[in-house]
Amino acid sequence: RCGMEAIWLAAAAAVAWGAADYLGGASRGRTPVLVVVAVSELLGLGLLVPVLAARGAPLPASPRLLLAVVAGAGVTIELGLIYLALSRGEGFITAAVGALGAAAATAIGLVTGDPLNAVVAVGLACALVGGGVSAWTSNGGSRGGGPLQSAALCAGAASGVAVMLISFRAAGQVDPYWATAVEHASTAVCAVLLEFAIFRRRVNGHWLSPEWLPRPRQLPGLALVALAGVAGDLAYAGASRHGALSVVSAVSSLYPVATIALG
């Protein structure tokens, strides 16, 4: 079952995630994408610390909370592969990621017992197609690599989306606030490691470069990214506690609509 509360929370997650994507792009400047991700996730974690302290709830002992770490890794894989695709001039990958990632999560929800009738089926199809179409961009042709590499990038990034939607839902059912905090910490750590390991070469014999760090004028924008990201994660976690994975994943996949509206 999936009540209207879950649907509205999933829609709120889509709006917040879409806003975070837009604000992240607007605040990025020349800073590498994964550095922006790491900084905004750490800022979001900082916003959560006083909330966790005020709640006074200890860290749950449930092993399912560790799935929030997996969710953070999924987010980083998704963003890293999309960044690589965009660097090759393959902006179209965003459409496939939005559609395939949510479709995979929705399919798993249906296979594991989510209810399905004709109205729900039509609604899921509209949400998945709408999310994919609204995510479509065209930045020109590929600069090499061929269709097989493009397909591999698309499949890998979509898998990251699906992993995030599924694993974060499971973690959020334990405690949405702690799950969001763990997911943000995991994404930040994974983003830094991936940035250093894959996407950056040595600059004058040094791993660190001042050009990679956000400028002070970027911090207010990144703080807004963090706030929107935290709000989206909490809304999705809340929706997951009250609704079916198939419906919650499909509705939350409409986040590109919010990005377009802000643009």
N, C-alpha and C positions, 0 to 999 in steps of 0.2 A: 504494500500500500504506500501511497505517497500523497499526503495531505497538502493543502494549499500553503501551509506554513513552510514546508520544505521547498515548494516550488518558488515561493517568494524569496526565501533565503538563497536559493541557487541563482535566481535572477539578480539578487543583490551582489552575489559573488562575481557574476559575469560583469556587472557594471564596475565594480571595484577593480577587478583584474584588468578590464579594458582601460580604465583610467590609469592604472599603474603602467601599462604598456605605453600609453601615449605620453605620460609624464616622463617615463624613463627615456624614451626617444628624444623628447624635447630637452631633457637635462643632460644628455650624454656628452655633447660636444665632440671632442676628439678622444675622449677616454674610451678604452676598450670596453666592449659590451659586458664581458664577464667581471671586470673590475667594478663597473656600475652596479651589476647584480650583487656582488659581494658587499659593497658599501651599503646599498639600500637594504639588503637583508640584515646586516648588522644594526643599522639604524632601527629597523623594525623590531629586532630582538630587544634593543634598548627601550622601545616603547612598551614592550610586553613585560619587562622586568617589574615595574611598579604595579602593574595589574596583577601579576602572579603574587607579588608580596601582599597586596591588599586582600586577595582572595584567601591567602593563608593555607591553601590546599597543597600538601606535599606532592612531590613527584610520584605519580602512580607507579606501582611495581609491575604493572601488566606488561608482558613482553610485546604486546601489540603496539605499544607506544614506539617501539623501535622501528615500526613501519614508517614513522615520520622521517626517520633518517633516509630510508629508501626513497620516500617522496622527494626529499631534497636533492638526492642524486638524480632522480628522474627529471626534475626541473632543470638542473645544470646540464644534463645531456641534451635535453630539448633545446635550450638556449645556445649551447655550444655548437650544435649541428646546424641550427638555423643561421647562426653567425657565420659559420663556414660556408653555407650555401649562399648567403647574401654576398660574401666576399667574392664568390664566383659568378655573381650576376644572376642568381637563380631565386629571385624574389617570389616566384610562384610556389615555392615549397611551403609557404605559410598556409596556403589554402588546404593542401593535402594534410598538413600536420593538424590543423584545426578539425578537419573532418575525420581523418582516420584515427587519431588519438581518442577522441570522444566516442567514435563508433566502436572501437575496441572495448572501452570501458562499459559502454552500454550493452554490447553483446555479452560480456562476462556477467553483467547483472542479470540479463534475461536467462542465461544458461543456468545460473545459480538459483533461479526461482522467483525473480521479480515478476509480478503479475503483468499480463499483456492482454489488451482487448483492442478492438478496431480503433477506438478514439485515441488510446494511448499510442498505438502503432503509428497513426497518422501524425500525431504530435511529435513523437520522437523523430520521424523522418523529416518533418519540417524544421525542427531545431537543428538536426545534424547537417542538413543541406544548407540551411540558412547560415549556420556558423562557418561552414566551409566556403561558401560563396562570398560572404562578407569579408573573409580573411584574404581573399584573392588580391594579389598585387602583380604588377608586371614591371620588372626592372631591366628588361632586355634579355638577350640570349645568354646562354652559358658561355663562360670563357674557357671551357675545356673540361674534360673528365668523362663526357659521354653520358648516355642515358642510364647505364647501369649504376654509375656512381651517384647520379641524381636520385635514382630510385632507392639506393642504399641510404643516402642522407635522409630522404623523406621517411623511409620506414623506421630508421633509428630515432629520428626526432619524434615521430608519432608514437613510437613505443615509450619514449620518455613521458609524453603527455598521458598516455594510458596508465603507466606505472604511477605517476603522481596522483591521478584521479582515484585510482583503486586503493593504493596504499595509504594515502592521506585520509581517505574516508574511513578506513579501518582504524587508524590511529585516533582520529577525531572522535570516534565513538567512545573511547576511553576517557579523554578529557580534551575538549577543543582548544583550550588555552595552552596547556602543556604541549599538545601536538603541534600547534602553530609555532611555539617557541623552538621546539626541537627541529621542526622542518626548516625554519629560518636559519638556525645555526648550521644545519647540515648543508643547505644550499650555499651559504657563504663560504664554508670550508671547501666544498667541492668546486666552487667557482674559482677560488684562488688557486687550488691545485691544478685544475684544468687549464687555467690561463698560463701558468708557468710551464706546465708539462707539454702543451700542444701548440698553443697559438702565438707564443712569443719567443723570438730568438734573442740571443744575447745582444745587448747594445753597448758597444765599446768595452766588451769584456765583463759587463755587469748585468746581473739579472734584473735589478731594480732600476727604474728610470722615472724621474719626476714627471715625465710626460704621461705616464700611465695613471697617475693619481688624480682624482677629481680636484678641480679648483674650488676655492672657498665659495665662489659665487654659485657653484653648482649644488652646494649642500642643501639650501632651502628646497630646491626642486627634488632632490633625492629624498629629503625628509617626507615630502608629499607622496613620493613613490612608495616609501616604507609604510606610511599610514594607509594608503590605498591597498597595498599588498596584504597588510595585517588584517584589514577589514574584510577583504575578499576571502582570505583563508579562514577566518573565524565564521564568516557567513556560510562558506562551503562545509566546514566542519559541523556547523549547526544544522544545515540542511541534511547532511549525511546521517545525523542521529534520528531524523524524523521521516526520511524518505528513501525510496528505492534507488540503488546505484544507477540503474539505467536512466531514470528520469532526471536525477540530480546531475549526472554527468552531461546529459544532452543539453539541459537548460543552461548550465554553467559554461558550456562551450560557445555560447553566444557572445563571449567577451569582445570579439572583434567589432561588433556593432557599436559598443561604447567607444572604442578607439576611433572608429570612423566618425561618430557623432562629435567627439571632441575635436577631431581634426577639421 
